[in-house]
Amino acid sequence: MGWHGRLELDYRRDGDTTLAHDRHDGPLRVLQRLYPEGPGICHHVLVHPPGGMVGGDTLTISLALGEQAHALVTSPGAARFYRSGGERALQRVDARLAAGARLEWLPLETLAYSGCEGENRLRFDLAPGAEMLGWDVLALGLPAAGQPFERGRYRQQLEVAGRWLERGVIAADDTLLLDSPLGLAGQRVLGTLWFAAGTPLAPARRDALLDAARAACADHALARQAGATAPNDAVVLLRALAPRVEPLMDLFKAVRDAWRAQAWALGAAPPRIWTT
């Protein structure tokens, strides 16, 4: 039957404070609620005690952010899709942001083990005036351990409702996708970092975000494997390929810090869990 976990997160602004409430059912919960930047920004660390997902497992995370609430959500370690006997493992994230709300969706990387049947669906619904930063980082197989992605499939859906939708399937036997210079070019770590808004970004603001991302990439080891673009007037993207997770995460953290400063006039304030 598999594990079925559900976590509901609700953020509401009360004066100068973003209050957070959570309800969980099954093996998915909040480890800590922290305010390292003051009461206005709630940092949440989510944990999944089983450590990974196998065929038949389903994890659902629902987030609701009220007006002017600001939440940063991350994790203490990688998510894992383990080898499956044939059934699919599904993680689903659904976030709704009210006017003026801000969300930073920053979980650590996902590892797709050889033989997995994994699916990851992310959907963010932003009201006018709401904004978010988010990333998704995927490692196929275990690159650092020399364990290749030889069997299985991984399905991905990223959506900002009404603004941006991407769907893709990575199959271990699709060598054209995995190894072609027009595909992943032999790299086994891929990531997307985005800034999105519920209303169109002013051209000058959008260009400033693109310039900040390109400046961070220029002197980075992944400079030739990363690129920033704006698919429409409300979304800015940075995509990158890498042989291992660490350099890609290093780049994404640098761009996230730059975008945070550019868009919101906030300091970097990396979650403490990233260094423990």
Phi, psi and omega in degrees: 000331180081166176276140175235116181239143179222137178226127178246125181242131182230125182240131179223141179273129177231099186066239180269003188246137169268109179274144182232136175231144180221149174226136180229153175221115182093193191275061179205125186201175178271128175281311183213154170240120188232156178227061183291343180255009185106174189290345185283341184235117180265122174263124178243134175249120182260140180231149176233092188307327177298340175090347180183182184235142175238174181307132181097345179283146175221127175240130180235127178240123178244131179236137174230122180246121178283176183303130176070002176288150179224119181233141172242123184240128179217189182219160182276348183195181184292146166276149185226132169253108184276172178304140183244152173277002179139332179281155180275145168253133188234130167245131184231129179237128180227115183238138178234124183245126177280175183304131176080357180283155177228136178230137170242108181260101191226054176291156174289180192296162173253134178253121177259103182289152175302132181093000181284158168234084188248151176218133181232118181242125179236127179224130181233125182247111186252122174287163176307131180092346177278151179216157179209156167243139177206159173216159173219123183235128184234131172247125179270119188074203178238083185304320183291335181260003180069028179253103188286163176271093189255339180218157174102181182216151176227125180251141185225138172223125176239129184216132162250110193308127177077358185236319190204131179216126176227136174230144178203157175231129174248114178254140184297335180267006179271078185293332177297316178291315187288325191243345181292147174296342175271357177247237182271356173055035178082355177281151182238010174233129181223149182209155175229129175242134183222152167240128184225151181226156179280348175226158182305140175281140173302140182308319181295323180289318177298316179295325179295322177293318177298316180297321180296319179294316182293326177294320179293327180285331193305317184255013182270155179300336181263018185307323182274358182240018181222151179204144180249143180206168176233103182291339174203186188279003180235002184223134174238135185235149165234127177243148179208152172241150180203159177281338180217166184290318192302311180294326179292316178296324178300316178295313182298321179296321179295318180289321176302317179298318180294318180292322179299317178291316183292315187275324190236001181055041179245150175287175185296308178044058179296140178305136183299330183298336180294339183247011180248000000 
